[in-house]
Amino acid sequence: MAVAVVSAAVFSLIGTIPAAAQDEPLTVAVTVDGRDVADRTVTIDPAKPVELGLTAINRGRAPVRVRSVRVSGVALALTFFSYDTTVPFEVPAGGRVTRTLVLDLAELDGQAMGLLPGSVELLDADRELAASAALVTDIRGSFWSVYGIFGLAVLSLTVVAWATALLALARHRLPRSRARRALRFLPAGFGTGLTAVVTLSVLRVMPPEPALEVPVVLGAAAIALLLGYLTPHTQPAEPDDDTIPVVTRPIDPSTEGYAR
């Protein structure tokens, strides 16, 4: 009985593989200025046109119609640039089609700078994703671009968060609860992680990919939580109830009004 169940499960899994392969039969290989984008950083100068080469390969049993091509860049789950170009073509079943586009990315100068993860996507007639290829772009844009201003805003908010938390510590205004003190430092740690990710990207050290940004942001937030948890509590102890203490004094027999 167990053998039959396992065999049925295996045949069921094997039977779903061709169906899954047919759901996304189209793949695309991308070149920029004649060079493959795989495993390398693509430098994009907004002042110069970019030659984008596409080779769409259809391994399915039905033709795939492509309507447009989208080039986009994403950091911290935010899209900082996106360009759509209408290029209708059809990729026959079992065949391949090559197209070359010349893109004018002059507006990119005011949108991004530094290293950014990007993608080239083929969209079908319903504007649904048909195929995509990932790439890392080195944008030679302006420091005052949207991405640069975003980094400055994150840095400013982080400085304010740290100043607020440390000022409360210096003035002995932190909560008595260690958990609440830790949460008081959390925004500063979170902002520190975001600032580090954007800075590494702008300085062209590392792109803000999930493998980098998630550990950095969560690690900085965890360190800030720990610092807040370990901060000493220096507030004076508060009374447990609202009772007013009564002070008693011994009675002096010589005072006026003493009953003899």
PyMOL commands that set and color helices and strands:
alter all, ss='L'
color gray80, all
select helices_A, chain A and resi 2-23+106-110+146-170+178-202+210-230
alter helices_A, ss='H'
color red, helices_A
select strands_A, chain A and resi 26-32+35-36+41-44+50-58+64-75+78-91+96-103+114-124+129-139
alter strands_A, ss='S'
color yellow, strands_A
deselect
rebuild
show_as cartoon
